[in-house]
Structures are given as structure tokens and as C-alpha cells.
Amino acid sequence: MFFENAQTAAAAEASSGMDPLVVMIVGMAVVFLGLIILIGVVKLVSLIYRAVVGKSEVNIPATALNQPVYSPSKAARELAPSQLTDEQRRETVAAISAAIAEAMGKPVSGIRIRSIRKIG
């Protein structure tokens, strides 16, 4: 019975004349055509939006332009190890230990940290 079904399926495939390569090419063509249409729709909506709203200008207040820029080296100097109190050092070591333990997937008591030093 299985053999008969297999013959029937093979005969149906042969009679349909659909080559798998043709099916793949048609499928890819449909996908890319859909993507091209989607890009066109997005660009059209963008043009309509710009026509209705106007130019897309960003108004940055003058005070925002005069804000200080974050500097990692400045932050490092402000938190130099020699300037930390004992409590701040303990909190820093605890935070680093917890982060390392979490990344390794182990409990904090399961890791041993010998030293902590800046490498960057």
C-alpha cells in the first residue's frame, strides 16, 4: 500500500511539471518583489509626511550645546583608588565580584578574586 502511494505521489509530481529549482527562483522573486514594494511604500509615506508636517528640523536649545561632555579619564581621576574611602572600596569590590559571578553563572562564594586593577 505504501508503495502504491509513493508511485501515486511520484506520478503526481511528474505530471505537475514543477521543477524544484523553478519553485525556488519564483519564491525568491516574490520575496524580493515584496521587499521592493515595501521600500516604495515606506518612501511614499515619508514623502507625504514631510509634505504635511514640513521639513524635519531638530531644534536643540542653545543651553544643551554648552553642556560638558563626559570624559572617562576625568571620571577615573575623580574615583582614583587612592581617593576612595574603605567603605567605597568594599562596595566597589562587592559590585565587581557580583558582576563577575553573574557573568560566570556561579555564586559569589564560588569565585576567588585575587586582585582588581584598571586595564583601560
PyMOL commands that set and color helices and strands:
alter all, ss='L'
color gray80, all
select helices_A, chain A and resi 2-16+20-53+62-65+72-78+81-83+86-104+108-110
alter helices_A, ss='H'
color red, helices_A
deselect
rebuild
show_as cartoon
